Amino acid sequence: MTTSERPSGPAPLPPPDGERVLAEIAGLIVEVLGDYAPDPADIRPETLFGDDLELESIDLVVLSGHLQKRYGDQVNFAEFVASLEIDEVIGLSVGRLVDHVLHRLGAAPQPGAAPWS
């Protein structure tokens, strides 16, 4: 393929996988929390947004904006949270969000695969 035959625009991203999405979400969380953020390597699938990260509702709104900017309209965090029961929202883990992102991007784990949550 010659240079003139290549499509213009950014190169397509590789298909999402759990490790990459986890790292991206950890980076977004660190960006949202700023000086109060843990090391991104300490953010794991079992990390809870409330108990572990102590994100407040305004932090979740900001995170929602970052998720939409990163993944587009396919990943609507507000819609996702609205679909959960209150006890699920209270116990929301980073892994559950990773699962949601993978599902919305069409890269959900195969049946029988270990979930991120």
Secondary structure, DSSP 8 states (H G I E B T S, - for coil): --GGGS-SSS-------HHHHHHHHHHHHHHHHGGG---GGG--TT-BTTTTT---HHHHHHHHHHHHHHH-TT--HHHHHHTS-HHHHHT-BHHHHHHHHHHHTT----TTS----
